[in-house]
Amino acid sequence: MSRVLAAAPSDPVAVPERVRVLAGDDDVTPVWRNELGGLTFRLSAGPGGERPGAERYVKWVPAGTPELDLDAEAERLAWAGRYTPVPHVLDRGTDGAGAWLLTEGIPGRSAVDPRWLAHPGTAARAIGAGLRAMHDALPVDDCPFSWGVADRVSRLSPAARARVGDVPAVDRLVVCHGDPCAPNTLLDDDGRWTAHVDLDALGVADRWADLAVASYSLEWNYGDGHEPAFFEGYGIAPDAGRIAFYRRLWDLG
């Protein structure tokens, strides 16, 4: 999987017609956009609405964007939701313009919410603790999805395969998040993790596939110096060799 950059939109966003239909009378707010064209909108009812205070979220991707597989994410959310806090799927589908995934709101703010950008050490520790809780909760033997290193390496070009290097021995197989970057952990107001989002790549792999990338993303979002808090939150010492391998694989994928 390649690294996909995302951010809250800073310029006006055209709301797709399907999103307007799903919203009904709810307010529609764009909250996230990635470089492949995928958008996330918050649907919120006001005090006079049928669902006062309730929030839903809809992901929408334009037609012909195979890198963003919302069906895959819906399947993984349904499975993971039996064991760990993740969004509940309300609807999914496709039309000529694109694909959508509608989920219930879930408590917490993204770890890159301005509240946590101002307190990166707390956020980094919570991201580590949340990832450890997910790895411990999801049952490897029952997981129908794989994020295995052999498959990921096999999809590289010959040149990239040579650059990524030898695959390290497995430390511990877990059900990995698959995109464990900082924005995909939610935190409560006390700085504790509450849930995970964006699970379209979830699958069984060595835990260092997640650990290497989650710690990598701290620099992108918070700047240098926060990896110790992350590894403390997870409860493990950094493994420099495995970290280097899985970061190269992420960058080259």
Short mmCIF file of the C-alpha atoms (twelve columns), coordinates in Angstrom:
data_MODEL
# 
_entry.id   MODEL 
# 
loop_
_atom_site.group_PDB 
_atom_site.id 
_atom_site.type_symbol 
_atom_site.label_atom_id 
_atom_site.label_alt_id 
_atom_site.label_comp_id 
_atom_site.label_asym_id 
_atom_site.label_seq_id 
_atom_site.Cartn_x 
_atom_site.Cartn_y 
_atom_site.Cartn_z 
_atom_site.pdbx_PDB_model_num 
ATOM 1   C CA . MET A 1   0.000   0.000   0.000   1 
ATOM 2   C CA . SER A 2   1.275   3.456   -0.818  1 
ATOM 3   C CA . ARG A 3   1.228   6.326   1.591   1 
ATOM 4   C CA . VAL A 4   -1.907  8.408   0.919   1 
ATOM 5   C CA . LEU A 5   -1.789  11.932  2.244   1 
ATOM 6   C CA . ALA A 6   -4.995  13.467  3.529   1 
ATOM 7   C CA . ALA A 7   -6.154  16.652  5.197   1 
ATOM 8   C CA . ALA A 8   -9.230  18.654  6.027   1 
ATOM 9   C CA . PRO A 9   -10.292 20.600  2.907   1 
ATOM 10  C CA . SER A 10  -9.172  24.224  2.958   1 
ATOM 11  C CA . ASP A 11  -11.115 25.319  -0.132  1 
ATOM 12  C CA . PRO A 12  -14.756 24.890  -1.212  1 
ATOM 13  C CA . VAL A 13  -15.826 21.304  -1.897  1 
ATOM 14  C CA . ALA A 14  -18.560 20.275  -4.330  1 
ATOM 15  C CA . VAL A 15  -20.880 17.883  -2.494  1 
ATOM 16  C CA . PRO A 16  -21.680 14.836  -4.655  1 
ATOM 17  C CA . GLU A 17  -25.367 14.279  -5.351  1 
ATOM 18  C CA . ARG A 18  -25.342 10.903  -3.591  1 
ATOM 19  C CA . VAL A 19  -24.023 12.536  -0.425  1 
ATOM 20  C CA . ARG A 20  -26.852 15.079  -0.547  1 
ATOM 21  C CA . VAL A 21  -29.381 12.264  -0.877  1 
ATOM 22  C CA . LEU A 22  -27.900 10.382  2.071   1 
ATOM 23  C CA . ALA A 23  -27.861 13.557  4.161   1 
ATOM 24  C CA . GLY A 24  -31.539 14.365  3.706   1 
ATOM 25  C CA . ASP A 25  -32.182 17.394  5.914   1 
ATOM 26  C CA . ASP A 26  -28.884 17.053  7.782   1 
ATOM 27  C CA . ASP A 27  -26.098 19.604  7.536   1 
ATOM 28  C CA . VAL A 28  -23.217 18.437  5.323   1 
ATOM 29  C CA . THR A 29  -19.643 19.348  6.299   1 
ATOM 30  C CA . PRO A 30  -16.546 18.172  4.378   1 
ATOM 31  C CA . VAL A 31  -14.006 16.969  6.946   1 
ATOM 32  C CA . TRP A 32  -11.333 15.056  5.009   1 
ATOM 33  C CA . ARG A 33  -9.858  14.784  1.522   1 
ATOM 34  C CA . ASN A 34  -7.049  12.552  0.288   1 
ATOM 35  C CA . GLU A 35  -4.810  12.946  -2.724  1 
ATOM 36  C CA . LEU A 36  -6.683  10.251  -4.694  1 
ATOM 37  C CA . GLY A 37  -9.877  12.309  -4.690  1 
ATOM 38  C CA . GLY A 38  -11.687 10.555  -1.847  1 
ATOM 39  C CA . LEU A 39  -13.817 12.754  0.414   1 
ATOM 40  C CA . THR A 40  -15.347 12.313  3.857   1 
ATOM 41  C CA . PHE A 41  -18.371 14.325  4.977   1 
ATOM 42  C CA . ARG A 42  -19.983 14.715  8.382   1 
ATOM 43  C CA . LEU A 43  -23.788 14.643  8.345   1 
ATOM 44  C CA . SER A 44  -25.233 16.284  11.431  1 
ATOM 45  C CA . ALA A 45  -28.785 17.019  12.505  1 
ATOM 46  C CA . GLY A 46  -29.562 20.275  14.242  1 
ATOM 47  C CA . PRO A 47  -31.683 20.684  17.396  1 
ATOM 48  C CA . GLY A 48  -34.890 20.590  15.371  1 
ATOM 49  C CA . GLY A 49  -33.984 17.572  13.264  1 
ATOM 50  C CA . GLU A 50  -35.329 14.044  13.514  1 
ATOM 51  C CA . ARG A 51  -32.061 12.881  15.086  1 
ATOM 52  C CA . PRO A 52  -30.998 15.858  17.268  1 
ATOM 53  C CA . GLY A 53  -27.311 15.730  18.083  1 
ATOM 54  C CA . ALA A 54  -26.681 12.607  16.000  1 
ATOM 55  C CA . GLU A 55  -23.830 12.435  13.507  1 
ATOM 56  C CA . ARG A 56  -23.098 10.168  10.582  1 
ATOM 57  C CA . TYR A 57  -20.127 10.080  8.246   1 
ATOM 58  C CA . VAL A 58  -20.062 9.283   4.554   1 
ATOM 59  C CA . LYS A 59  -16.976 8.423   2.555   1 
ATOM 60  C CA . TRP A 60  -17.265 9.050   -1.163  1 
ATOM 61  C CA . VAL A 61  -14.751 8.191   -3.883  1 
ATOM 62  C CA . PRO A 62  -15.055 9.055   -7.573  1 
ATOM 63  C CA . ALA A 63  -15.677 6.249   -10.052 1 
ATOM 64  C CA . GLY A 64  -12.510 4.555   -11.266 1 
ATOM 65  C CA . THR A 65  -10.477 4.914   -8.056  1 
ATOM 66  C CA . PRO A 66  -9.467  1.286   -7.365  1 
ATOM 67  C CA . GLU A 67  -6.962  2.259   -4.673  1 
ATOM 68  C CA . LEU A 68  -9.880  3.160   -2.373  1 
ATOM 69  C CA . ASP A 69  -12.049 0.051   -1.968  1 
ATOM 70  C CA . LEU A 70  -15.039 0.924   0.186   1 
ATOM 71  C CA . ASP A 71  -16.541 -2.553  -0.153  1 
ATOM 72  C CA . ALA A 72  -13.353 -3.969  1.354   1 
ATOM 73  C CA . GLU A 73  -13.564 -1.488  4.192   1 
ATOM 74  C CA . ALA A 74  -17.222 -2.292  4.885   1 
ATOM 75  C CA . GLU A 75  -16.427 -5.997  5.146   1 
ATOM 76  C CA . ARG A 76  -13.542 -5.358  7.509   1 
ATOM 77  C CA . LEU A 77  -15.554 -2.990  9.687   1 
ATOM 78  C CA . ALA A 78  -18.318 -5.566  10.032  1 
ATOM 79  C CA . TRP A 79  -15.819 -8.226  11.116  1 
ATOM 80  C CA . ALA A 80  -13.657 -6.053  13.399  1 
ATOM 81  C CA . GLY A 81  -16.662 -4.468  15.064  1 
ATOM 82  C CA . ARG A 82  -17.339 -7.759  16.853  1 
ATOM 83  C CA . TYR A 83  -14.133 -7.293  18.861  1 
ATOM 84  C CA . THR A 84  -13.025 -3.643  18.971  1 
ATOM 85  C CA . PRO A 85  -14.570 -0.148  18.631  1 
ATOM 86  C CA . VAL A 86  -14.915 0.826   14.962  1 
ATOM 87  C CA . PRO A 87  -17.649 2.651   13.017  1 
ATOM 88  C CA . HIS A 88  -20.889 0.755   12.345  1 
ATOM 89  C CA . VAL A 89  -21.817 0.563   8.647   1 
ATOM 90  C CA . LEU A 90  -25.285 1.902   7.772   1 
ATOM 91  C CA . ASP A 91  -25.162 1.814   3.967   1 
ATOM 92  C CA . ARG A 92  -22.827 1.325   1.047   1 
ATOM 93  C CA . GLY A 93  -23.194 1.338   -2.723  1 
ATOM 94  C CA . THR A 94  -22.064 2.633   -6.094  1 
ATOM 95  C CA . ASP A 95  -23.493 4.619   -8.980  1 
ATOM 96  C CA . GLY A 96  -22.116 6.129   -12.146 1 
ATOM 97  C CA . ALA A 97  -20.389 8.939   -10.273 1 
ATOM 98  C CA . GLY A 98  -18.674 7.005   -7.507  1 
ATOM 99  C CA . ALA A 99  -18.952 4.803   -4.432  1 
ATOM 100 C CA . TRP A 100 -20.018 5.592   -0.879  1 
ATOM 101 C CA . LEU A 101 -19.846 4.185   2.621   1 
ATOM 102 C CA . LEU A 102 -22.149 5.571   5.317   1 
ATOM 103 C CA . THR A 103 -21.343 4.928   8.976   1 
ATOM 104 C CA . GLU A 104 -22.621 5.963   12.375  1 
ATOM 105 C CA . GLY A 105 -20.658 8.537   14.296  1 
ATOM 106 C CA . ILE A 106 -18.397 7.138   16.990  1 
ATOM 107 C CA . PRO A 107 -17.122 8.883   20.138  1 
ATOM 108 C CA . GLY A 108 -13.784 10.639  19.949  1 
ATOM 109 C CA . ARG A 109 -11.763 13.103  17.903  1 
ATOM 110 C CA . SER A 110 -9.054  12.265  15.400  1 
ATOM 111 C CA . ALA A 111 -5.573  12.283  16.886  1 
ATOM 112 C CA . VAL A 112 -4.787  15.129  14.463  1 
ATOM 113 C CA . ASP A 113 -7.655  17.301  15.691  1 
ATOM 114 C CA . PRO A 114 -6.268  20.731  16.724  1 
ATOM 115 C CA . ARG A 115 -6.786  19.712  20.365  1 
ATOM 116 C CA . TRP A 116 -4.227  16.922  19.974  1 
ATOM 117 C CA . LEU A 117 -1.884  18.709  17.601  1 
ATOM 118 C CA . ALA A 118 -1.326  20.991  20.590  1 
ATOM 119 C CA . HIS A 119 -0.547  17.993  22.848  1 
ATOM 120 C CA . PRO A 120 1.360   15.576  20.608  1 
ATOM 121 C CA . GLY A 121 2.983   13.580  23.407  1 
ATOM 122 C CA . THR A 122 -0.401  12.634  24.830  1 
ATOM 123 C CA . ALA A 123 -1.691  11.763  21.364  1 
ATOM 124 C CA . ALA A 124 1.352   9.650   20.482  1 
ATOM 125 C CA . ARG A 125 1.039   7.630   23.690  1 
ATOM 126 C CA . ALA A 126 -2.683  7.076   23.083  1 
ATOM 127 C CA . ILE A 127 -2.052  5.959   19.492  1 
ATOM 128 C CA . GLY A 128 0.390   3.354   20.792  1 
ATOM 129 C CA . ALA A 129 -2.006  2.171   23.502  1 
ATOM 130 C CA . GLY A 130 -4.875  1.970   21.023  1 
ATOM 131 C CA . LEU A 131 -2.858  -0.035  18.532  1 
ATOM 132 C CA . ARG A 132 -1.801  -2.487  21.257  1 
ATOM 133 C CA . ALA A 133 -5.424  -2.892  22.358  1 
ATOM 134 C CA . MET A 134 -6.507  -3.577  18.773  1 
ATOM 135 C CA . HIS A 135 -3.713  -6.100  18.218  1 
ATOM 136 C CA . ASP A 136 -4.612  -7.906  21.433  1 
ATOM 137 C CA . ALA A 137 -8.366  -7.916  20.767  1 
ATOM 138 C CA . LEU A 138 -8.625  -9.073  17.146  1 
ATOM 139 C CA . PRO A 139 -8.356  -12.890 16.781  1 
ATOM 140 C CA . VAL A 140 -5.777  -13.927 14.206  1 
ATOM 141 C CA . ASP A 141 -7.199  -17.425 13.731  1 
ATOM 142 C CA . ASP A 142 -10.660 -16.086 12.872  1 
ATOM 143 C CA . CYS A 143 -9.541  -13.250 10.583  1 
ATOM 144 C CA . PRO A 144 -10.432 -13.795 6.906   1 
ATOM 145 C CA . PHE A 145 -8.202  -10.957 5.699   1 
ATOM 146 C CA . SER A 146 -4.467  -10.798 5.052   1 
ATOM 147 C CA . TRP A 147 -1.977  -7.952  4.854   1 
ATOM 148 C CA . GLY A 148 0.917   -10.376 4.575   1 
ATOM 149 C CA . VAL A 149 4.363   -9.186  3.670   1 
ATOM 150 C CA . ALA A 150 4.883   -11.808 0.942   1 
ATOM 151 C CA . ASP A 151 1.854   -10.561 -1.000  1 
ATOM 152 C CA . ARG A 152 2.869   -6.936  -0.536  1 
ATOM 153 C CA . VAL A 153 6.425   -7.561  -1.724  1 
ATOM 154 C CA . SER A 154 5.204   -9.594  -4.711  1 
ATOM 155 C CA . ARG A 155 3.295   -6.551  -6.005  1 
ATOM 156 C CA . LEU A 156 6.433   -4.399  -6.130  1 
ATOM 157 C CA . SER A 157 8.345   -3.765  -9.327  1 
ATOM 158 C CA . PRO A 158 11.615  -5.729  -9.648  1 
ATOM 159 C CA . ALA A 159 13.591  -2.560  -8.863  1 
ATOM 160 C CA . ALA A 160 11.515  -1.791  -5.762  1 
ATOM 161 C CA . ARG A 161 11.728  -5.422  -4.651  1 
ATOM 162 C CA . ALA A 162 15.514  -5.169  -4.715  1 
ATOM 163 C CA . ARG A 163 15.445  -1.915  -2.746  1 
ATOM 164 C CA . VAL A 164 13.113  -3.111  -0.013  1 
ATOM 165 C CA . GLY A 165 15.605  -5.764  1.128   1 
ATOM 166 C CA . ASP A 166 15.240  -9.088  2.892   1 
ATOM 167 C CA . VAL A 167 12.017  -9.775  4.765   1 
ATOM 168 C CA . PRO A 168 12.686  -9.993  8.517   1 
ATOM 169 C CA . ALA A 169 11.468  -12.952 10.555  1 
ATOM 170 C CA . VAL A 170 7.996   -12.558 12.018  1 
ATOM 171 C CA . ASP A 171 7.964   -11.233 15.563  1 
ATOM 172 C CA . ARG A 172 4.247   -11.695 16.323  1 
ATOM 173 C CA . LEU A 173 1.357   -12.190 13.929  1 
ATOM 174 C CA . VAL A 174 -1.612  -9.963  14.736  1 
ATOM 175 C CA . VAL A 175 -4.555  -8.527  12.851  1 
ATOM 176 C CA . CYS A 176 -3.009  -5.268  11.697  1 
ATOM 177 C CA . HIS A 177 -4.897  -2.045  11.094  1 
ATOM 178 C CA . GLY A 178 -3.220  -1.677  7.697   1 
ATOM 179 C CA . ASP A 179 -3.243  2.140   7.677   1 
ATOM 180 C CA . PRO A 180 -2.283  2.974   11.270  1 
ATOM 181 C CA . CYS A 181 -1.299  6.602   10.619  1 
ATOM 182 C CA . ALA A 182 -2.096  9.068   13.389  1 
ATOM 183 C CA . PRO A 183 -5.403  10.420  11.979  1 
ATOM 184 C CA . ASN A 184 -6.988  6.960   12.162  1 
ATOM 185 C CA . THR A 185 -7.003  6.732   15.966  1 
ATOM 186 C CA . LEU A 186 -9.770  8.575   17.822  1 
ATOM 187 C CA . LEU A 187 -9.206  10.032  21.310  1 
ATOM 188 C CA . ASP A 188 -11.564 11.196  24.045  1 
ATOM 189 C CA . ASP A 189 -11.214 14.549  25.788  1 
ATOM 190 C CA . ASP A 190 -8.907  13.020  28.409  1 
ATOM 191 C CA . GLY A 191 -6.443  11.796  25.787  1 
ATOM 192 C CA . ARG A 192 -7.382  8.099   25.821  1 
ATOM 193 C CA . TRP A 193 -7.964  6.170   22.624  1 
ATOM 194 C CA . THR A 194 -11.606 5.352   21.875  1 
ATOM 195 C CA . ALA A 195 -11.755 3.755   18.413  1 
ATOM 196 C CA . HIS A 196 -10.095 3.219   15.040  1 
ATOM 197 C CA . VAL A 197 -11.245 4.255   11.568  1 
ATOM 198 C CA . ASP A 198 -10.180 3.685   7.923   1 
ATOM 199 C CA . LEU A 199 -9.739  -0.094  7.983   1 
ATOM 200 C CA . ASP A 200 -9.780  -0.905  4.262   1 
ATOM 201 C CA . ALA A 201 -6.389  -2.710  4.482   1 
ATOM 202 C CA . LEU A 202 -6.950  -4.542  7.793   1 
ATOM 203 C CA . GLY A 203 -5.476  -8.044  7.803   1 
ATOM 204 C CA . VAL A 204 -3.090  -10.517 9.397   1 
ATOM 205 C CA . ALA A 205 0.580   -9.500  9.378   1 
ATOM 206 C CA . ASP A 206 3.561   -9.052  11.666  1 
ATOM 207 C CA . ARG A 207 2.759   -6.348  14.212  1 
ATOM 208 C CA . TRP A 208 5.801   -4.378  13.050  1 
ATOM 209 C CA . ALA A 209 4.017   -3.659  9.774   1 
ATOM 210 C CA . ASP A 210 1.687   -1.468  11.843  1 
ATOM 211 C CA . LEU A 211 4.202   -0.298  14.447  1 
ATOM 212 C CA . ALA A 212 6.699   0.960   11.888  1 
ATOM 213 C CA . VAL A 213 4.151   3.046   10.004  1 
ATOM 214 C CA . ALA A 214 2.208   4.339   13.001  1 
ATOM 215 C CA . SER A 215 5.440   5.653   14.546  1 
ATOM 216 C CA . TYR A 216 6.552   6.967   11.120  1 
ATOM 217 C CA . SER A 217 3.365   9.025   10.849  1 
ATOM 218 C CA . LEU A 218 4.067   10.895  14.085  1 
ATOM 219 C CA . GLU A 219 6.761   12.917  12.323  1 
ATOM 220 C CA . TRP A 220 4.410   13.790  9.445   1 
ATOM 221 C CA . ASN A 221 1.719   15.022  11.828  1 
ATOM 222 C CA . TYR A 222 3.498   16.288  14.954  1 
ATOM 223 C CA . GLY A 223 7.173   16.737  14.093  1 
ATOM 224 C CA . ASP A 224 10.180  14.998  15.602  1 
ATOM 225 C CA . GLY A 225 10.580  13.511  19.046  1 
ATOM 226 C CA . HIS A 226 7.337   11.647  19.778  1 
ATOM 227 C CA . GLU A 227 8.241   8.049   18.974  1 
ATOM 228 C CA . PRO A 228 9.307   7.222   22.564  1 
ATOM 229 C CA . ALA A 229 5.816   8.104   23.841  1 
ATOM 230 C CA . PHE A 230 4.254   5.931   21.130  1 
ATOM 231 C CA . PHE A 231 6.357   2.869   21.961  1 
ATOM 232 C CA . GLU A 232 5.782   3.437   25.666  1 
ATOM 233 C CA . GLY A 233 2.032   3.484   25.019  1 
ATOM 234 C CA . TYR A 234 2.238   0.244   23.047  1 
ATOM 235 C CA . GLY A 235 4.525   -1.366  25.604  1 
ATOM 236 C CA . ILE A 236 7.452   -2.420  23.433  1 
ATOM 237 C CA . ALA A 237 11.008  -1.321  22.668  1 
ATOM 238 C CA . PRO A 238 11.698  -0.148  19.102  1 
ATOM 239 C CA . ASP A 239 13.156  -2.739  16.722  1 
ATOM 240 C CA . ALA A 240 15.315  -0.701  14.343  1 
ATOM 241 C CA . GLY A 241 15.700  -3.416  11.697  1 
ATOM 242 C CA . ARG A 242 12.012  -4.246  11.397  1 
ATOM 243 C CA . ILE A 243 11.055  -0.576  11.523  1 
ATOM 244 C CA . ALA A 244 13.413  0.255   8.659   1 
ATOM 245 C CA . PHE A 245 12.153  -2.648  6.516   1 
ATOM 246 C CA . TYR A 246 8.450   -1.930  6.937   1 
ATOM 247 C CA . ARG A 247 8.908   1.785   6.356   1 
ATOM 248 C CA . ARG A 248 10.730  1.049   3.087   1 
ATOM 249 C CA . LEU A 249 7.923   -1.321  2.093   1 
ATOM 250 C CA . TRP A 250 5.319   1.346   2.873   1 
ATOM 251 C CA . ASP A 251 7.169   3.991   0.852   1 
ATOM 252 C CA . LEU A 252 7.811   1.696   -2.118  1 
ATOM 253 C CA . GLY A 253 4.400   0.024   -2.169  1 
# 
